[in-house]
Amino acid sequence: MSNSTPDVARSTNRRAAAARLHNLGTRLLSLAAIQSDRLVNEELARAGTRKWHYAVLATLDEFGSASQAELSSRTGIYRSDMVTVINELAGRDWVERSPNPADRRQNIIVLTERGLRQLPQLDKLLTEVEDEVLAPLTPSQREQLARLLATLVDHHNQKM
């Protein structure tokens, strides 16, 4: 390993971390995000799906049919990637795509009955992953963490 490549496996042991890294919030946030993302991706892969699939299904369920551009904005999925996600979901009959009657150049994406039936299974899976990731925290600490993370995300989204 080169000197410029961090040893992530060793660096995640807080006791072994250099003092200036031990409580560096941005570093800890990054490490927690890496671990959480890995677990989410692994569990969704076992279920034959991906986190972007869930994001689109959940968004359509909550807000109703939408254009691909609206879905991109609401989920944070790049527009160029949204086409692939919609193709994958349509291939599973979880969504349907049809031309927008008001603008034939635009597609409207609709959640299908099959896609709607998939959501509770994915909700349950992600709740189990969240319980694993947040296991050391009490319920009130989990709520506080969610509020703090939402504050950070909202703050930085305003700058974009």
C-alpha positions in Angstrom: 0.0 0.0 0.0 1.3 3.5 -0.8 1.6 6.1 1.8 -1.2 8.1 0.2 -3.7 5.3 0.3 -5.5 5.1 3.7 -6.0 1.7 5.3 -9.8 2.0 5.8 -10.0 -1.3 7.7 -7.5 -0.3 10.3 -8.6 3.3 10.4 -12.1 2.4 11.5 -10.8 1.3 14.9 -11.2 4.5 16.9 -8.8 3.4 19.6 -6.0 3.0 17.0 -6.8 6.3 15.3 -4.5 9.3 15.7 -5.7 11.7 18.4 -6.6 14.4 15.9 -8.8 11.9 14.0 -10.4 10.3 17.0 -13.3 12.8 17.3 -13.1 14.5 14.0 -16.9 14.8 13.2 -16.5 14.8 9.4 -14.3 11.7 9.5 -16.7 9.9 11.8 -19.7 10.9 9.7 -17.9 9.6 6.6 -17.0 6.3 8.2 -20.5 5.8 9.5 -21.9 6.6 6.1 -19.6 4.1 4.4 -20.6 1.3 6.8 -24.3 2.2 6.5 -24.2 2.4 2.7 -22.4 -1.0 2.5 -25.0 -2.7 4.6 -28.0 -1.1 2.8 -26.5 -2.1 -0.6 -25.7 -5.6 0.5 -29.2 -6.3 1.9 -31.0 -4.7 -1.1 -28.8 -6.8 -3.5 -29.9 -9.9 -1.6 -33.5 -8.8 -2.3 -32.5 -8.3 -6.0 -32.9 -4.5 -5.9 -31.0 -1.3 -5.4 -31.4 1.8 -3.2 -32.3 3.9 -6.2 -35.1 1.5 -7.0 -36.5 2.0 -3.5 -36.1 5.8 -3.7 -38.2 6.0 -6.9 -40.8 3.6 -5.6 -41.2 5.4 -2.3 -41.3 8.8 -4.0 -44.0 7.7 -6.4 -46.0 6.1 -3.6 -45.8 9.3 -1.5 -46.2 12.0 -4.3 -48.0 10.1 -7.1 -47.0 10.0 -10.7 -44.2 12.3 -11.8 -41.9 13.1 -14.7 -38.4 11.7 -14.8 -37.1 15.2 -14.1 -39.3 15.6 -11.0 -38.2 12.2 -9.8 -34.6 13.2 -10.3 -35.1 16.3 -8.3 -37.0 14.6 -5.5 -34.7 11.6 -5.1 -31.3 13.2 -5.8 -30.7 10.7 -8.6 -28.9 12.3 -11.6 -31.1 12.7 -14.6 -28.8 10.7 -16.8 -28.9 7.8 -14.2 -32.7 8.1 -13.8 -33.3 6.7 -17.3 -31.5 3.5 -16.3 -33.3 3.2 -13.0 -36.7 3.7 -14.7 -35.8 1.1 -17.4 -34.9 -1.4 -14.7 -38.1 -0.7 -12.7 -40.2 -0.9 -15.9 -38.6 -4.2 -16.8 -39.8 -5.6 -13.5 -43.3 -4.1 -14.0 -42.9 -1.9 -10.9 -43.5 1.3 -12.8 -45.1 2.3 -16.1 -43.8 5.0 -18.4 -46.2 6.9 -20.7 -46.0 10.2 -22.6 -47.2 13.3 -20.8 -50.4 14.5 -22.5 -49.4 18.1 -21.7 -45.9 17.7 -23.2 -45.3 14.6 -25.5 -41.5 15.1 -25.2 -41.8 14.2 -21.5 -42.6 10.8 -19.8 -44.8 10.4 -16.8 -43.8 7.6 -14.4 -46.5 5.7 -12.5 -46.2 3.2 -9.8 -47.8 -0.1 -10.7 -49.7 -2.4 -8.4 -46.7 -4.8 -8.5 -44.4 -2.0 -7.5 -46.7 -1.0 -4.7 -46.7 -4.5 -3.4 -42.9 -4.5 -3.4 -42.6 -1.4 -1.1 -43.6 -3.0 2.3 -41.0 -5.7 1.8 -38.3 -3.1 1.1 -39.5 -0.9 4.0 -39.1 -3.9 6.3 -35.7 -4.7 4.9 -34.4 -1.2 5.3 -35.9 -0.9 8.8 -33.9 -4.0 9.8 -30.7 -2.6 8.3 -31.3 0.7 10.1 -31.9 -1.2 13.4 -28.5 -2.9 12.8 -26.7 0.3 12.0 -28.1 2.2 14.8 -28.1 -0.6 17.4 -25.9 1.1 19.9 -28.2 4.1 20.1 -31.3 4.6 22.2 -34.6 5.5 20.5 -34.2 9.2 21.6 -30.6 9.2 20.3 -31.8 7.8 17.0 -34.4 10.6 16.7 -31.8 13.2 17.6 -29.3 11.8 15.1 -32.0 11.8 12.4 -32.8 15.5 13.2 -29.2 16.5 13.2 -28.4 14.7 9.9 -31.6 16.3 8.3 -30.3 19.7 9.4 -26.9 19.0 7.8 -28.5 17.7 4.6 -31.0 20.6 4.4 -28.2 23.2 5.0 -26.0 21.8 2.3 -28.9 21.3 -0.2 -29.6 25.1 0.1 -26.1 25.8 -1.2 -26.6 23.7 -4.4 
